[in-house]
Amino acid sequence: MKKKLIMLGVVVFVVIVALVAMKDVITLVIVENGVKMVTGLPIKMDKIEISLVHTTFDIEGLKLYNPPGFEDKIMFDMSRIYVDYDLPALLREEIYLTELRVNLKEFIVVKNANGELNLDSLRTVQELSVGKEKSDAGKADKDFQIDSLELIIGKVVYKDYSKGGKPSVMEFAINIDEKFKNVSSPNQVVNLIIVKALMNTTIAKLTNFDLKGLSSQVGDVLGTAQKVVGSASDVAAKTAQQAHGTVKATAGAITGTAGGLTNVIKLPFGAKEEEETAK
């Protein structure tokens, strides 16, 4: 009897350790599938910190890359993303975030030598271009909800290679820190980032980018905007403090494992992308 209890204890311990380790991989699957589904572009993360006590995770150094054909590799350089999620909703294959904080250090808009704009490669922008009656860019997703989204944007850069030689470069230090409520689709997150970044610059006018059309997809969310009192560094410090007592994982070390689990873990992001691919 004693041996059986010892064996049971060992099994329980191994299961707990395995679940803790798998949390890193599951988080990577969620993030990678979600970003890929919405943007259609690859990402890379420097580090993930996952709380062992609370339903939170913290990402550092997330970079969204341009597709081939662009002189600059990076479109979005996000220094930090903090997420507080609802676990029961996740188990129901839903994404419900009570809080999301996005710190976008630099947003680089590029017009390449062929006159192509990197923004036009984003899936949400492409969906908008097919027409409002066919686009899902502004529609609510019944399996997705963010109660509070805090968006921090530091700098927007525009590089124009279309005239040959060295690019003409314009920089806009917009330094915004605002909170939004009731974001109801992952597309709205990306669209909101683009709209808030470009509406504070002249880039849309210079590139003939349809900022007005994109703004119409997030009109309700824009109406909830509230400025956050305090600097971006204050928010970063607050995020770091909340991440205390977490397990740190190097994203590159487990990316391969996460990719292998994409077809095993059924999440809203992955499921929808598989359905689109099947069509």
N, C-alpha and C positions, 0 to 999 in steps of 0.2 A: 504494500500500500504506500509506504514511504517512497519507494523508488518511483512509483507511478506519479506521485505528487511532484517529485523532483523533475521527472520528465515533462510533466505538464507545465511546470514553471519555466523550464528551458524553452519549450515550444512557444509559450506566450511571449517570453522575452525576445525570441528570434522574430516572431511576427511583428512585435512593436518596433524593433529596430528596422525591419524591412519596410514597414509603413513610413517611418520617419525618413528613411533614405529615399523612398519613392516620391515623397512630397516634392522634392526638387525636380524630379523628372516630370511629374504631373503638371507642375507649374510651367515648365518649359513648353510642354505640349499645348497648354491653354494659350500661352502668349504667342508662340510661333504660329499655331493654326489661326488664331484670331487676327493677328497682324497680316498674315498672308492672305486670308480670305478677304479682308477689307481693302488692302492696298495692292495685292498682287505682286509685291516686291519682297526681296529677302531682307532679313534683319540679322544683327549680331548683338549679343549682350555680354558685358564684361563680368557681371556678378549678379547673383540672386541671393537674397537673404529671406529665409522663410521662418516665421515665428512658430515655435513649438507650443506656445500657449494660446495665442490668439489667431484668428482666421485672417492673417495678413501676410503679404509678401512685398518685398522691396527690391526693385531692379535698378542697377547702376549701369550707365554706359550703354544704353540701347541705341543702336544706329540703324536707320532705314536706308538701304542702298538704292542708287539709281540703276535702271536697266542698262544693258550694253548700249554703246553708242554715245555716252555722255562722258565728257572729259573729267568731271568731278565724280568721285565714287559715292559720296554721301548726300542724301537729301535732308533727313532729320537727324540731329545729334541731340539725344535726350540724356541729360546727365542723371536724372532720377525719375522713377515712377513708383508710386506707393499705392497699394491696393488693399482695401478691407472688404472681404467678400462674405457672402452668406453660404455656409457649407451645405445646409439642407437643400437649398436651391440647386447647388452644383450637383448633388446626388440625384436630383430630378432632371438633370441635363439642361439646366437653366443657368444663365449668368445674371446674378443679382449682386451688385457692388454697392455697399452702403457709402463708400468713399473711394474716389480715384483722384490722385494728384499727379499731374504731369508737368515736369520741369524740362521744357524744350530750350536747351542752351543756344542752339543755332539751327536755323531753317535756311537751306541753300536752294534757291530757285535758279535753274540753269537753262539757257537756250543754247543748244549745241551748234556745231558748224553747219548743220543742215537746216537750222531754223526750227528745230523741234524743242518743245518745252517739256522739261522733266515732269512737271505737274500733270501733263496730259497722259502720263503712263500710269497714274494712280487709278485703281479700279473704280473708286467712287466717282471720279471725274469722268471716266469713260461711260459709266452708267448714266450720268446726267446728260451726256452728249447724244444719247440715243433717243431722247425725248421724255418729257415728264410722264406721259401716259405709260411708258414702258420701264421707267427707272424706279428702282427700289431705294435710291439714295436717301430719300427723306422719310421713308415709311418706318413706323414703329415696329419693333420686333417683340412679339409676345413672350419670347424666352430671354429677353435682355432688358436690364434696367440698371441705371446708375442714379442713386439718390443725389449725390453731391460730386461734382467734378470741378477740381481746382486746376486752372490752366495758367502756367507761368511760361512766358516766352521772352527770351533775352534779346536775341539779335536775328534779323532777317537779312540775308545777302542775296544779291542778284548778279549773276555772271552771264555775259552775252558773248558767245564765241562766233556768232553768225557772220561777223564782218572779217573773219580771218585774223591770224596773228594772236597777240595777247588779248584776252577778253577785257571788255569794259566791266568794271566792278562798281557796284553801289551797295552800301551798307546802311541799314536802318536799325538803330538801337531803340526798340519799342518798349522793352521792359514792362510788360503788363503782368498783372497778377489778379485774376478774377475767378469767382466761383459761379457755377451754373447748376441748375437743378433739373432733375427728371430727364436725363438723357436716355432715349428709348431705343437706340440702335447703335451698333458699333460703327456704322457709316457716319453717324452724326458726330462721333468723337473726332474722326479724321477731318470731316468737313469743317467742324468748328475750329480746329487748329489752323486750317488753311485760311478760313475767313478772318479770324481774329488777327492772324499774322499779316495778311495782305491788305486788310482794310486800313491799316496804319502805315501803309507805304504807297508808292506810285507804281509798283510792279505790275499790277493788273492792267493798268492803263497802258504801260509801255509794251506789254506782251499781248494785249487784246484778250486777256483771260476773262472768262465769264464769271466774275466774282458775284455779280448780282444773282445769277441763276443758282450758284452754290449757296449763297446766303439764304435764298428762299427755302432751302432744304432744312435749315436749322433756325428758322425765324422764331419759333416758339421757345427754343432753348436760349437764344440770344437775349430774349426778353427777360430772362431770369438773372441776368448778369449782375454780380455784386463785386465791387472792388475789395480786395483783401488788404487790411491794414497791416503793414509790416513789409520788410524786404524779402526778396527771394532767398537770401541767405538765412533769414529767420525761419522760413518754411523748411529749408534744407536741414537746419539744425533740429527742428521739430520732428522731421521724418526720421532722422538718425536716432533720436532719442526713443521714438516708438519702436524702432527696430532692435532695441536692446534685448539681449537674450535670444538671439536668433542663430540659426545654423547657416553658415556661409558655404556657398557652392560655386565653383568655377564653371561658368556656363559651357565653355568649350569642352570640358571633360565629359559632359553627359549629353551633349547635343545628339550624338549618334543614337544613344539609347532612347531619347525622347522621340526621335524620328521613327524609330521602330515601333513605338507604342501608339502612333497616330491612328492606326486602324483597330486598335484594341480598346482604347478609351473612347467611348462615345460621348462627345461633347457637342454643344450646339454649333460651335464654329466648324469643327471637322465634318459633322454630319451634313451641314448645308453645302460645304464645298464639294463633298463627294456626290451630292445630288446634282449640283451644277455640272460637274464633270461628266456624270452619267448621261446628262441630257446632250 
